[in-house]
Structures are given as C-alpha cells and as structure tokens.
Amino acid sequence: MRPHLPLNALRAFEASARHLSFTRAAQELNVTQAAVSQQVRALEERLGTPLFRRLPRGLNVTDEGRALLPVLSDAFGRIEAVLKQFEGGHFHEVLTVGVVGTFAVGWLMPRLKAFRETHPFVELRLLTHNNLVDPASEGLDFAIRFGAGIWPATHNALLLDAPLAVLCAPDIARRLGKPSDLANEVLLRSYRADDWTNWFDAAGLDAWTMNGPVFDSSRLMVEAAVQGAGVALAPPRMFVRELQAGLLVQPFDIEVKTGGYWLTWLKSRRLSHGMRLFRDWIVAQAEEAP
C-alpha cells in the first residue's frame, strides 16, 4: 500500500503549477522558494515521475503533472470552501434559492424570520424568476416553481396546491353579479394562455375573445387588478394579505386547478446539510399552512 502523500508537498506542487514558478508559489504559501522546490522534488521522488520540466525561465508542467493538477485544484478549492463555512466558530452555509415571484412575496417572505430563528447559520440568497428557470446554469441549490411538477432533471416536492380564482378591486366586484358579467370587464392575462379558458369551462361559460394586457408575473397582474386596471385570475392563497385588507375581492367561489408550487433540485446534486435543513423546514411549513 502506498504511504500517504504529504499535504504540504501536494500544496506546493499545486501552487507552483498554477504560477509556473517556485518563487511565486513560495510567496503565496508564505514559505521560502527553496522549501517549495524541495517539497515538489520530494513529491516527484515519491511518485517516481517528474511533474515539471525546469526551464531557465520558469517551469513547464509535464503530462503527469497536468493529470494531477485539476484533481488537486478541485480538492483544495472544496476544502477552502468548507473551511470558510466555519467562520465565527459555527458552521455557516449559503443556499441560493430561485423563487417564482408570486410565491416569494405571497408565502415565503412572511416565514423567512421563522427560518432564520430556527437555522441562524444557513444564509438564504433569494433570486426571483417568472417560472422560466434553469437550476444548473444559474447555480441554484433549489428552485421553487409553479406547474404540474413534471421536470425530468429535478426532484420535485409539492409544497402547495394553488387553484386560480377571479380577483379584482372592490369597485369592480360590485358590478359582478354572475360570471357572465365578466364579458363587460378587462380581463388581465398571464403568460399561460389557457388559464381563463379553463376557468370559463369550470364556470360553464363559452370562452370569448380577450384583449387585456398580458403579464409574465401573477404578482404584477394582481397589482394591476388592485389598481382597478381589470380582473385577474390568480391563486387567492398567495394574496391573503390583500384580501384581508379589502384591496382585493374574490367575487365568485369558482376555482380551477392548473398547477401548484413545487420545491425542485437537480437529481445530480447531492444534498448538503443546509439543503436538507431548508427542504425539511419548507415542506413542514407547507404541510401546516391553511
């Protein structure tokens, strides 16, 4: 069995290969140039192969050295990242979570204080999106999305069902005695073209041509409804505060289910300690939600 390789020698080689210089590696590691050179030579003797070609001006990495370098760079980088998580004497982890804006404002933000109090050493970085999100290319630990939960590259945990209902300002609601009265109103639309058609079906109405503005965010669409710009179709449970404050009214009990809010993460991603804490917390919160 090969004896354990010395960590200092591996570090000396990795720094020297990045800088192509024993001198600059020594400056980075805060040791002498002779110490770095000796450590690298000892590593070469241990491995039985040269890792550098010594040139009059600098170094050239051999094929063997090029094979070793990316492995060491990755390993030292990961060690450094983990050690940074212990700053202040406590394990500290940063999670980047992409959240569809409606869910972020209507449900998650009122609960962030509780998460912080329960898990003070897990720091959340929240990025809002309009449901078009790529967790891999955007470097997300989690993405919270609206839909049917059919995303093949990710694990998908249902958080909340979110049926859609008619929402509007009180002045408009007073004009709506029955669903067919909506034909006289401006109907605000989301990027999902079938939402109103599905609601008309549930209400027993034939769909009609609509020309209201289209929004890429339910949050913006409902804000337009609050301002009296028209009638929105959105999930009431994401707008509880506006309904309770009387800014919005749900004039009809008819609701249509087109999807829910899901917590998703890449199947290729191994859950870290902080990710498990957040997943378990938000799933429990959703189960307790009215």
C-alpha positions in Angstrom: 0.0 0.0 0.0 1.3 3.4 -1.0 2.0 5.6 2.1 0.0 8.8 2.4 1.3 11.7 0.4 2.4 14.8 2.3 -0.2 17.6 2.1 2.4 20.3 2.1 4.1 18.8 -0.9 0.8 18.5 -2.8 0.0 22.1 -2.0 3.5 23.2 -3.1 3.0 21.4 -6.4 -0.5 22.8 -7.0 0.6 26.4 -6.3 3.8 26.1 -8.4 1.8 24.6 -11.3 -0.7 27.5 -11.2 2.0 30.1 -11.2 4.6 28.2 -13.2 7.1 29.5 -10.7 8.5 28.2 -7.4 9.1 31.8 -6.3 5.5 33.0 -6.8 4.3 29.8 -5.2 6.5 30.4 -2.2 5.1 34.0 -1.9 1.5 32.6 -1.9 2.3 29.9 0.7 4.5 32.2 2.8 7.5 29.9 2.8 10.9 30.1 1.1 11.5 29.3 -2.6 13.9 26.6 -1.5 11.2 24.9 0.7 8.8 24.8 -2.2 11.4 23.3 -4.6 12.3 20.7 -2.0 8.7 19.7 -1.4 8.0 19.3 -5.1 11.1 17.3 -5.6 10.2 15.0 -2.7 6.7 14.5 -4.2 8.3 13.7 -7.6 10.5 11.1 -5.9 7.5 9.6 -4.1 5.5 9.3 -7.3 8.5 8.2 -9.3 8.0 10.7 -12.1 8.8 14.3 -12.9 6.0 16.8 -12.6 7.8 19.8 -14.0 10.5 20.5 -16.6 12.8 23.1 -15.1 13.5 25.8 -17.6 15.9 28.7 -17.5 12.9 31.0 -17.0 10.1 29.3 -15.1 8.5 25.9 -15.2 6.7 23.7 -17.7 4.2 21.1 -16.4 4.7 17.6 -17.6 1.9 15.3 -18.8 1.9 13.6 -15.4 1.7 17.0 -13.7 -1.2 18.1 -15.9 -3.1 14.9 -14.9 -2.6 15.6 -11.2 -3.2 19.4 -11.2 -7.0 19.6 -11.8 -7.7 16.9 -9.1 -5.6 18.8 -6.6 -7.1 22.2 -7.5 -10.6 20.9 -7.1 -9.8 19.2 -3.8 -8.1 22.3 -2.3 -10.9 24.5 -3.6 -13.5 22.4 -1.9 -11.6 22.2 1.3 -11.2 26.0 1.4 -15.0 26.5 0.7 -15.9 24.2 3.6 -13.4 25.9 6.0 -15.0 29.3 5.2 -18.3 27.9 6.4 -16.8 27.6 9.9 -16.0 31.4 10.2 -17.1 32.7 13.6 -16.9 29.4 15.3 -20.1 28.0 13.7 -20.8 26.0 10.6 -22.2 28.5 8.0 -23.8 27.6 4.7 -25.1 29.8 1.9 -28.1 28.5 -0.1 -29.1 30.1 -3.4 -32.9 29.6 -4.0 -34.7 30.7 -7.1 -38.3 31.5 -6.3 -41.2 32.4 -8.6 -42.1 36.0 -7.5 -45.7 35.4 -6.6 -44.8 32.6 -4.1 -41.8 34.6 -2.8 -43.9 37.7 -1.8 -47.2 35.9 -1.0 -46.0 33.0 1.0 -42.3 32.7 1.6 -41.3 36.1 2.8 -43.7 36.2 5.8 -42.0 33.0 7.0 -38.3 33.9 6.5 -38.0 35.2 10.0 -39.0 31.9 11.4 -36.4 30.1 9.3 -33.7 32.5 10.4 -34.6 32.0 14.0 -34.6 28.2 13.6 -31.5 27.9 11.4 -29.3 31.0 12.0 -26.2 29.6 10.3 -27.9 28.9 7.0 -28.0 32.0 4.9 -30.5 32.2 2.1 -29.9 34.1 -1.2 -33.2 34.5 -2.9 -33.5 35.2 -6.7 -36.9 35.7 -8.1 -37.9 34.5 -11.5 -41.1 34.3 -13.7 -41.1 30.4 -13.7 -38.6 30.2 -16.5 -35.6 28.9 -14.6 -32.6 26.6 -15.2 -31.2 25.4 -11.9 -28.0 24.0 -13.4 -26.9 27.1 -15.5 -28.0 29.5 -12.8 -26.2 27.8 -10.0 -29.3 27.3 -7.8 -29.4 24.9 -4.9 -33.2 25.0 -5.1 -35.9 26.4 -7.4 -39.5 26.9 -6.4 -41.7 26.8 -9.4 -45.3 26.7 -10.5 -46.7 23.9 -12.6 -47.6 20.3 -12.7 -44.3 19.1 -11.3 -43.1 17.4 -14.5 -39.5 18.4 -14.7 -37.4 15.4 -15.6 -34.0 16.7 -14.5 -35.0 17.6 -10.9 -36.5 16.0 -7.8 -39.9 17.7 -7.3 -41.7 18.0 -4.0 -45.1 19.5 -4.0 -45.5 22.4 -1.5 -48.9 23.9 -2.1 -51.8 23.4 -4.5 -52.7 26.8 -5.9 -56.1 26.9 -7.7 -56.9 30.0 -9.6 -59.9 32.3 -8.9 -61.2 35.6 -10.1 -59.7 38.6 -8.1 -60.5 42.2 -8.6 -60.8 45.6 -6.8 -64.0 46.1 -4.7 -65.4 48.7 -7.2 -65.3 46.2 -10.0 -66.6 43.4 -7.8 -69.8 45.3 -7.2 -70.5 45.1 -10.9 -70.1 41.3 -11.0 -73.3 39.6 -10.1 -72.7 36.5 -12.1 -69.7 35.0 -14.0 -71.0 36.1 -17.4 -70.7 39.8 -16.3 -67.0 39.4 -16.8 -67.7 39.9 -20.5 -68.0 43.6 -19.8 -64.6 43.8 -18.0 -61.0 43.9 -19.0 -59.6 40.5 -18.2 -55.9 40.6 -17.2 -53.9 37.6 -18.6 -50.8 35.7 -17.6 -48.3 34.1 -20.0 -50.2 30.8 -19.5 -52.7 31.2 -22.4 -55.3 28.6 -21.1 -55.9 30.0 -17.6 -59.1 31.9 -18.5 -60.3 29.2 -20.9 -60.0 26.6 -18.1 -61.9 28.9 -15.7 -64.7 29.6 -18.2 -65.1 25.8 -18.6 -65.4 25.4 -14.8 -68.0 28.2 -14.7 -70.0 26.7 -17.6 -69.3 29.6 -20.0 -68.2 29.7 -23.6 -64.9 31.5 -23.9 -64.8 34.8 -25.7 -62.1 36.9 -27.3 -60.0 38.7 -24.7 -57.7 41.7 -25.3 -56.5 42.6 -21.8 -52.8 43.1 -21.2 -50.5 40.0 -20.6 -48.2 39.8 -17.7 -45.2 37.4 -17.0 -45.9 37.6 -13.3 -49.1 36.9 -11.3 -47.8 39.3 -8.7 -47.7 42.2 -11.3 -51.0 41.1 -12.8 -52.8 41.2 -9.4 -51.2 44.6 -8.6 -52.8 45.9 -11.8 -56.1 44.5 -10.5 -55.7 46.2 -7.2 -55.2 49.5 -9.1 -58.5 48.9 -10.9 -57.0 48.1 -14.3 -59.0 44.9 -14.8 -59.9 41.5 -13.4 -57.2 39.0 -12.6 -57.1 35.2 -12.4 -54.7 34.1 -9.7 -54.3 31.9 -6.7 -56.0 33.6 -3.7 -53.8 31.9 -1.1 -50.9 33.9 -2.5 -52.8 37.2 -1.9 -54.2 36.7 1.6 -53.0 40.0 2.9 -54.6 41.9 0.1 -57.9 40.1 0.5 -57.9 40.6 4.3 -57.1 44.3 3.8 -60.0 44.7 1.4 -57.8 45.7 -1.5 -59.0 42.6 -3.4 -62.2 40.8 -3.6 -62.9 37.2 -4.8 -66.4 37.7 -6.2 -67.0 34.0 -7.2 -66.3 30.8 -5.4 -65.4 29.0 -8.7 -61.7 27.9 -8.7 -59.7 25.9 -11.3 -56.6 24.0 -10.6 -53.9 24.4 -13.2 -50.8 23.5 -11.0 -49.1 24.0 -7.7 -45.9 25.3 -6.2 -43.0 22.8 -6.1 -39.6 22.7 -4.4 -37.2 21.4 -7.0 -33.5 20.5 -7.0 -31.2 18.8 -9.5 -31.1 15.0 -9.4 -27.4 15.2 -10.0 -27.0 17.4 -6.9 -26.1 15.8 -3.6 -28.0 17.5 -0.7 -25.7 19.4 1.7 -26.5 19.7 5.4 -28.0 23.2 4.8 -30.1 22.0 1.9 -31.6 19.2 3.9 -32.5 21.7 6.7 -34.2 24.1 4.2 -36.0 21.3 2.4 -37.4 19.8 5.6 -38.3 23.2 7.0 -40.2 24.4 4.0 -42.0 21.1 3.4 -43.1 21.1 7.1 -44.3 24.8 6.8 -46.3 23.9 3.7 -48.0 21.0 5.4 -49.0 23.3 8.3 -50.3 26.0 6.0 -54.0 26.6 5.9 
